Amino acid sequence: MSERFDFSKRKIRGWKRKVKEIETWKNYYIQLDLAVLEKNHREYVKTWIHPFYSLRRYSIPFWYKRLIIEALLEIYDSWQQTMETYKTPYYLKVWLFEKDFIRSQIVVSFKEMYHSYDETFEELKNRQTLPETLFVEKAAEFSWEEGIRADVWYGSELLEDVASGLYSEAEVESIKQSAYRIEQRKDDRLYLVNGDTVWVGTKKWKKK
């Protein structure tokens, strides 16, 4: 019996078609879904572009990432115009992930869900601009923060993983050493490791 084909290793083809898919995806989401927003008081749009979201490993060229970012920022502008009509505070951000880029998205929340994303990322720091690999002209209209998407490891679970053979003692020690913060929670210890760098963007307000 032949081995099952590993789709995560499939070569990405048809880039011209995928450029058109960005435009189709953007046009589908550019209008904020008010029914969902008013029901849940939050909404989001991820980069649902085939086949990247279904692959464990993928490689996206810089020029294609920039097209996606441009589309995300266009969607942001449209959503911002809609949110301004509510005359109430709201959270509207674009999240750009460096490693797992296809997780990049726009999120919005207001009313009782206004603060639901406040602690999504760790160690947020103000930055002048995006790194060159993610920069597009429209990004200059945004304020950016660089943060961390944390991977949380529990000390008790790491001990279990060593006992079960899932990880070696050396691998567990490496995880512990790479933690940027360690927290004590009751009878357990948490190791927070940088899982990805995220860039959080907010449109700058223009003076009238």
Phi and psi in degrees as GROMACS dihedral restraints (atoms count N, CA, C in turn):
[ dihedral_restraints ]
;  ai    aj    ak    al  type     phi  dphi    fc
    3     4     5     6     1   -74.5    20    10
    4     5     6     7     1   153.9    20    10
    6     7     8     9     1   -69.1    20    10
    7     8     9    10     1   147.6    20    10
    9    10    11    12     1   -67.0    20    10
   10    11    12    13     1   137.9    20    10
   12    13    14    15     1   -66.8    20    10
   13    14    15    16     1   131.7    20    10
   15    16    17    18     1   -90.7    20    10
   16    17    18    19     1   100.9    20    10
   18    19    20    21     1   -67.5    20    10
   19    20    21    22     1   -18.6    20    10
   21    22    23    24     1   -68.2    20    10
   22    23    24    25     1   -17.3    20    10
   24    25    26    27     1  -100.9    20    10
   25    26    27    28     1     3.2    20    10
   27    28    29    30     1   -66.4    20    10
   28    29    30    31     1   136.4    20    10
   30    31    32    33     1   -72.5    20    10
   31    32    33    34     1   135.1    20    10
   33    34    35    36     1   -80.8    20    10
   34    35    36    37     1   126.3    20    10
   36    37    38    39     1  -124.2    20    10
   37    38    39    40     1   170.7    20    10
   39    40    41    42     1    69.8    20    10
   40    41    42    43     1    50.7    20    10
   42    43    44    45     1   -66.1    20    10
   43    44    45    46     1   -32.4    20    10
   45    46    47    48     1   -61.2    20    10
   46    47    48    49     1   -41.3    20    10
   48    49    50    51     1   -66.0    20    10
   49    50    51    52     1   -36.8    20    10
   51    52    53    54     1   -70.6    20    10
   52    53    54    55     1   -27.0    20    10
   54    55    56    57     1   -64.2    20    10
   55    56    57    58     1   -41.6    20    10
   57    58    59    60     1   -65.9    20    10
   58    59    60    61     1   -33.1    20    10
   60    61    62    63     1   -65.7    20    10
   61    62    63    64     1   -32.1    20    10
   63    64    65    66     1   -62.0    20    10
   64    65    66    67     1   -45.5    20    10
   66    67    68    69     1   -63.8    20    10
   67    68    69    70     1   -41.8    20    10
   69    70    71    72     1   -63.0    20    10
   70    71    72    73     1   -45.7    20    10
   72    73    74    75     1   -61.4    20    10
   73    74    75    76     1   -45.2    20    10
   75    76    77    78     1   -61.2    20    10
   76    77    78    79     1   -47.0    20    10
   78    79    80    81     1   -64.2    20    10
   79    80    81    82     1   -30.0    20    10
   81    82    83    84     1   -70.3    20    10
   82    83    84    85     1   -36.1    20    10
   84    85    86    87     1  -104.5    20    10
   85    86    87    88     1    -1.5    20    10
   87    88    89    90     1   -66.0    20    10
   88    89    90    91     1   -26.1    20    10
   90    91    92    93     1   -93.8    20    10
   91    92    93    94     1   122.1    20    10
   93    94    95    96     1   -61.1    20    10
   94    95    96    97     1   132.0    20    10
   96    97    98    99     1   -75.5    20    10
   97    98    99   100     1    98.9    20    10
   99   100   101   102     1   -69.3    20    10
  100   101   102   103     1   -30.9    20    10
  102   103   104   105     1   -63.0    20    10
  103   104   105   106     1   -45.5    20    10
  105   106   107   108     1   -67.8    20    10
  106   107   108   109     1   -44.4    20    10
  108   109   110   111     1   -59.5    20    10
  109   110   111   112     1   -47.0    20    10
  111   112   113   114     1   -74.6    20    10
  112   113   114   115     1   -22.6    20    10
  114   115   116   117     1   -79.8    20    10
  115   116   117   118     1   -47.1    20    10
  117   118   119   120     1  -100.7    20    10
  118   119   120   121     1   -13.9    20    10
  120   121   122   123     1    62.3    20    10
  121   122   123   124     1    23.2    20    10
  123   124   125   126     1  -163.0    20    10
  124   125   126   127     1   158.6    20    10
  126   127   128   129     1  -157.8    20    10
  127   128   129   130     1   162.4    20    10
  129   130   131   132     1  -153.9    20    10
  130   131   132   133     1   163.3    20    10
  132   133   134   135     1  -138.7    20    10
  133   134   135   136     1   125.5    20    10
  135   136   137   138     1   -99.8    20    10
  136   137   138   139     1   169.7    20    10
  138   139   140   141     1   -84.2    20    10
  139   140   141   142     1    77.4    20    10
  141   142   143   144     1   -78.3    20    10
  142   143   144   145     1    71.7    20    10
  144   145   146   147     1  -117.1    20    10
  145   146   147   148     1   117.1    20    10
  147   148   149   150     1   -69.5    20    10
  148   149   150   151     1   142.5    20    10
  150   151   152   153     1  -101.7    20    10
  151   152   153   154     1     8.6    20    10
  153   154   155   156     1   -59.3    20    10
  154   155   156   157     1   -41.9    20    10
  156   157   158   159     1   -67.0    20    10
  157   158   159   160     1   -16.4    20    10
  159   160   161   162     1   -99.3    20    10
  160   161   162   163     1     0.3    20    10
  162   163   164   165     1  -103.9    20    10
  163   164   165   166     1   142.8    20    10
  165   166   167   168     1   -76.5    20    10
  166   167   168   169     1   -33.8    20    10
  168   169   170   171     1  -131.6    20    10
  169   170   171   172     1   136.6    20    10
  171   172   173   174     1  -156.5    20    10
  172   173   174   175     1   161.3    20    10
  174   175   176   177     1  -131.6    20    10
  175   176   177   178     1   122.1    20    10
  177   178   179   180     1  -113.1    20    10
  178   179   180   181     1   125.3    20    10
  180   181   182   183     1   -64.4    20    10
  181   182   183   184     1   153.3    20    10
  183   184   185   186     1   -57.9    20    10
  184   185   186   187     1   -41.9    20    10
  186   187   188   189     1   -62.9    20    10
  187   188   189   190     1   -33.3    20    10
  189   190   191   192     1   -74.4    20    10
  190   191   192   193     1   -37.6    20    10
  192   193   194   195     1   -58.8    20    10
  193   194   195   196     1   -42.0    20    10
  195   196   197   198     1   -64.7    20    10
  196   197   198   199     1   -35.8    20    10
  198   199   200   201     1   -64.0    20    10
  199   200   201   202     1   -40.3    20    10
  201   202   203   204     1   -65.3    20    10
  202   203   204   205     1   -43.3    20    10
  204   205   206   207     1   -62.2    20    10
  205   206   207   208     1   -43.0    20    10
  207   208   209   210     1   -59.2    20    10
  208   209   210   211     1   -41.0    20    10
  210   211   212   213     1   -66.6    20    10
  211   212   213   214     1   -42.7    20    10
  213   214   215   216     1   -59.3    20    10
  214   215   216   217     1   -42.3    20    10
  216   217   218   219     1   -70.6    20    10
  217   218   219   220     1   -29.5    20    10
  219   220   221   222     1   -67.6    20    10
  220   221   222   223     1   -43.1    20    10
  222   223   224   225     1   -61.1    20    10
  223   224   225   226     1   -42.7    20    10
  225   226   227   228     1   -54.3    20    10
  226   227   228   229     1   -49.6    20    10
  228   229   230   231     1   -57.2    20    10
  229   230   231   232     1   -44.1    20    10
  231   232   233   234     1   -63.8    20    10
  232   233   234   235     1   -44.8    20    10
  234   235   236   237     1   -65.1    20    10
  235   236   237   238     1   -37.1    20    10
  237   238   239   240     1   -63.2    20    10
  238   239   240   241     1   -42.5    20    10
  240   241   242   243     1   -58.9    20    10
  241   242   243   244     1   -40.1    20    10
  243   244   245   246     1   -67.7    20    10
  244   245   246   247     1   -45.0    20    10
  246   247   248   249     1   -64.6    20    10
  247   248   249   250     1   -31.3    20    10
  249   250   251   252     1   -63.6    20    10
  250   251   252   253     1   -24.4    20    10
  252   253   254   255     1   -72.1    20    10
  253   254   255   256     1   -16.4    20    10
  255   256   257   258     1   -81.4    20    10
  256   257   258   259     1   -16.4    20    10
  258   259   260   261     1    54.9    20    10
  259   260   261   262     1    40.8    20    10
  261   262   263   264     1  -145.9    20    10
  262   263   264   265     1   151.8    20    10
  264   265   266   267     1   -58.5    20    10
  265   266   267   268     1   145.7    20    10
  267   268   269   270     1  -149.1    20    10
  268   269   270   271     1   157.3    20    10
  270   271   272   273     1  -104.2    20    10
  271   272   273   274     1   120.0    20    10
  273   274   275   276     1  -137.9    20    10
  274   275   276   277     1   115.4    20    10
  276   277   278   279     1  -138.7    20    10
  277   278   279   280     1   155.6    20    10
  279   280   281   282     1  -108.6    20    10
  280   281   282   283     1   132.5    20    10
  282   283   284   285     1  -110.5    20    10
  283   284   285   286     1   122.6    20    10
  285   286   287   288     1  -115.6    20    10
  286   287   288   289     1   120.6    20    10
  288   289   290   291     1   -97.3    20    10
  289   290   291   292     1   136.0    20    10
  291   292   293   294     1   -77.2    20    10
  292   293   294   295     1   -52.7    20    10
  294   295   296   297     1   -76.3    20    10
  295   296   297   298     1   -58.9    20    10
  297   298   299   300     1   -96.6    20    10
  298   299   300   301     1    69.0    20    10
  300   301   302   303     1   -57.2    20    10
  301   302   303   304     1   -34.2    20    10
  303   304   305   306     1   -68.6    20    10
  304   305   306   307     1    -9.4    20    10
  306   307   308   309     1   -79.7    20    10
  307   308   309   310     1    -5.4    20    10
  309   310   311   312     1   -57.8    20    10
  310   311   312   313     1   143.8    20    10
  312   313   314   315     1  -162.9    20    10
  313   314   315   316     1   172.6    20    10
  315   316   317   318     1  -116.4    20    10
  316   317   318   319     1   136.5    20    10
  318   319   320   321     1  -128.4    20    10
  319   320   321   322     1   146.0    20    10
  321   322   323   324     1  -140.6    20    10
  322   323   324   325     1   143.5    20    10
  324   325   326   327     1  -152.7    20    10
  325   326   327   328     1   154.0    20    10
  327   328   329   330     1  -159.1    20    10
  328   329   330   331     1  -178.5    20    10
  330   331   332   333     1    54.8    20    10
  331   332   333   334     1  -132.3    20    10
  333   334   335   336     1   -70.2    20    10
  334   335   336   337     1   -12.9    20    10
  336   337   338   339     1   -98.7    20    10
  337   338   339   340     1     8.1    20    10
  339   340   341   342     1   -53.5    20    10
  340   341   342   343     1   -41.4    20    10
  342   343   344   345     1   -97.6    20    10
  343   344   345   346     1    13.8    20    10
  345   346   347   348     1   -66.8    20    10
  346   347   348   349     1   -19.4    20    10
  348   349   350   351     1  -108.2    20    10
  349   350   351   352     1     8.0    20    10
  351   352   353   354     1   -58.8    20    10
  352   353   354   355     1   -35.3    20    10
  354   355   356   357     1  -113.0    20    10
  355   356   357   358     1    27.8    20    10
  357   358   359   360     1   -66.5    20    10
  358   359   360   361     1   -38.0    20    10
  360   361   362   363     1  -122.8    20    10
  361   362   363   364     1   155.1    20    10
  363   364   365   366     1  -103.0    20    10
  364   365   366   367     1   156.5    20    10
  366   367   368   369     1    54.3    20    10
  367   368   369   370     1    42.7    20    10
  369   370   371   372     1   -67.6    20    10
  370   371   372   373     1   130.9    20    10
  372   373   374   375     1  -133.2    20    10
  373   374   375   376     1   137.9    20    10
  375   376   377   378     1   -67.1    20    10
  376   377   378   379     1   137.4    20    10
  378   379   380   381     1  -129.8    20    10
  379   380   381   382     1   153.0    20    10
  381   382   383   384     1   -69.4    20    10
  382   383   384   385     1   -38.7    20    10
  384   385   386   387     1  -160.9    20    10
  385   386   387   388     1   176.2    20    10
  387   388   389   390     1   -75.1    20    10
  388   389   390   391     1   158.0    20    10
  390   391   392   393     1   -64.7    20    10
  391   392   393   394     1   157.4    20    10
  393   394   395   396     1   -55.8    20    10
  394   395   396   397     1   -34.9    20    10
  396   397   398   399     1   -69.0    20    10
  397   398   399   400     1   -16.6    20    10
  399   400   401   402     1  -115.4    20    10
  400   401   402   403     1    -3.9    20    10
  402   403   404   405     1   -75.7    20    10
  403   404   405   406     1   135.1    20    10
  405   406   407   408     1  -131.6    20    10
  406   407   408   409     1   160.8    20    10
  408   409   410   411     1   -57.0    20    10
  409   410   411   412     1   -41.2    20    10
  411   412   413   414     1   -67.9    20    10
  412   413   414   415     1   -19.8    20    10
  414   415   416   417     1   -63.4    20    10
  415   416   417   418     1   -20.7    20    10
  417   418   419   420     1   -68.1    20    10
  418   419   420   421     1   -15.9    20    10
  420   421   422   423     1   -83.3    20    10
  421   422   423   424     1    -1.3    20    10
  423   424   425   426     1  -116.3    20    10
  424   425   426   427     1   152.0    20    10
  426   427   428   429     1   -92.6    20    10
  427   428   429   430     1   140.5    20    10
  429   430   431   432     1  -124.3    20    10
  430   431   432   433     1   143.0    20    10
  432   433   434   435     1  -123.1    20    10
  433   434   435   436     1   140.1    20    10
  435   436   437   438     1  -102.2    20    10
  436   437   438   439     1   125.6    20    10
  438   439   440   441     1  -136.2    20    10
  439   440   441   442     1  -172.2    20    10
  441   442   443   444     1  -124.2    20    10
  442   443   444   445     1   131.9    20    10
  444   445   446   447     1   -90.4    20    10
  445   446   447   448     1   110.2    20    10
  447   448   449   450     1   -81.8    20    10
  448   449   450   451     1   138.1    20    10
  450   451   452   453     1   -98.6    20    10
  451   452   453   454     1   124.1    20    10
  453   454   455   456     1  -103.5    20    10
  454   455   456   457     1   124.3    20    10
  456   457   458   459     1  -114.9    20    10
  457   458   459   460     1   129.5    20    10
  459   460   461   462     1   -92.1    20    10
  460   461   462   463     1   133.0    20    10
  462   463   464   465     1   -57.7    20    10
  463   464   465   466     1   -40.1    20    10
  465   466   467   468     1   -64.6    20    10
  466   467   468   469     1   -37.8    20    10
  468   469   470   471     1   -71.5    20    10
  469   470   471   472     1   -34.7    20    10
  471   472   473   474     1   -64.0    20    10
  472   473   474   475     1   -38.8    20    10
  474   475   476   477     1   -63.1    20    10
  475   476   477   478     1   -41.4    20    10
  477   478   479   480     1   -64.0    20    10
  478   479   480   481     1   -38.3    20    10
  480   481   482   483     1   -64.9    20    10
  481   482   483   484     1   -37.2    20    10
  483   484   485   486     1   -67.2    20    10
  484   485   486   487     1   -44.3    20    10
  486   487   488   489     1   -62.8    20    10
  487   488   489   490     1   -34.8    20    10
  489   490   491   492     1   -85.1    20    10
  490   491   492   493     1    -8.6    20    10
  492   493   494   495     1    86.4    20    10
  493   494   495   496     1     5.5    20    10
  495   496   497   498     1   -66.7    20    10
  496   497   498   499     1   -40.7    20    10
  498   499   500   501     1  -128.8    20    10
  499   500   501   502     1   152.6    20    10
  501   502   503   504     1   -85.2    20    10
  502   503   504   505     1   165.4    20    10
  504   505   506   507     1   -61.1    20    10
  505   506   507   508     1   -36.8    20    10
  507   508   509   510     1   -65.2    20    10
  508   509   510   511     1   -39.5    20    10
  510   511   512   513     1   -66.6    20    10
  511   512   513   514     1   -41.7    20    10
  513   514   515   516     1   -64.8    20    10
  514   515   516   517     1   -40.1    20    10
  516   517   518   519     1   -64.3    20    10
  517   518   519   520     1   -36.3    20    10
  519   520   521   522     1   -64.3    20    10
  520   521   522   523     1   -41.0    20    10
  522   523   524   525     1   -60.5    20    10
  523   524   525   526     1   -46.7    20    10
  525   526   527   528     1   -62.5    20    10
  526   527   528   529     1   -41.4    20    10
  528   529   530   531     1   -68.5    20    10
  529   530   531   532     1   -26.8    20    10
  531   532   533   534     1   -85.7    20    10
  532   533   534   535     1    -4.8    20    10
  534   535   536   537     1   -65.9    20    10
  535   536   537   538     1   132.6    20    10
  537   538   539   540     1   -87.7    20    10
  538   539   540   541     1   -13.2    20    10
  540   541   542   543     1  -153.7    20    10
  541   542   543   544     1   143.4    20    10
  543   544   545   546     1  -122.4    20    10
  544   545   546   547     1   131.3    20    10
  546   547   548   549     1  -123.8    20    10
  547   548   549   550     1   143.8    20    10
  549   550   551   552     1   -98.9    20    10
  550   551   552   553     1   121.6    20    10
  552   553   554   555     1  -122.3    20    10
  553   554   555   556     1   102.4    20    10
  555   556   557   558     1    53.0    20    10
  556   557   558   559     1  -114.1    20    10
  558   559   560   561     1   -97.5    20    10
  559   560   561   562     1    12.7    20    10
  561   562   563   564     1  -130.2    20    10
  562   563   564   565     1   161.1    20    10
  564   565   566   567     1  -119.6    20    10
  565   566   567   568     1   132.9    20    10
  567   568   569   570     1  -106.0    20    10
  568   569   570   571     1   135.5    20    10
  570   571   572   573     1  -113.5    20    10
  571   572   573   574     1   116.4    20    10
  573   574   575   576     1   -98.2    20    10
  574   575   576   577     1   118.0    20    10
  576   577   578   579     1  -114.8    20    10
  577   578   579   580     1   142.8    20    10
  579   580   581   582     1   -67.9    20    10
  580   581   582   583     1   103.9    20    10
  582   583   584   585     1   -82.1    20    10
  583   584   585   586     1   -29.0    20    10
  585   586   587   588     1  -168.6    20    10
  586   587   588   589     1   154.1    20    10
  588   589   590   591     1   -93.4    20    10
  589   590   591   592     1   131.6    20    10
  591   592   593   594     1  -122.6    20    10
  592   593   594   595     1   141.6    20    10
  594   595   596   597     1  -111.0    20    10
  595   596   597   598     1   119.6    20    10
  597   598   599   600     1  -105.0    20    10
  598   599   600   601     1   119.3    20    10
  600   601   602   603     1  -113.3    20    10
  601   602   603   604     1   140.6    20    10
  603   604   605   606     1  -132.1    20    10
  604   605   606   607     1   134.0    20    10
  606   607   608   609     1   -64.6    20    10
  607   608   609   610     1   132.3    20    10
  609   610   611   612     1   -70.6    20    10
  610   611   612   613     1   142.2    20    10
  612   613   614   615     1   -81.0    20    10
  613   614   615   616     1   131.3    20    10
  615   616   617   618     1   -89.4    20    10
  616   617   618   619     1   134.3    20    10
  618   619   620   621     1   -69.9    20    10
  619   620   621   622     1   132.8    20    10
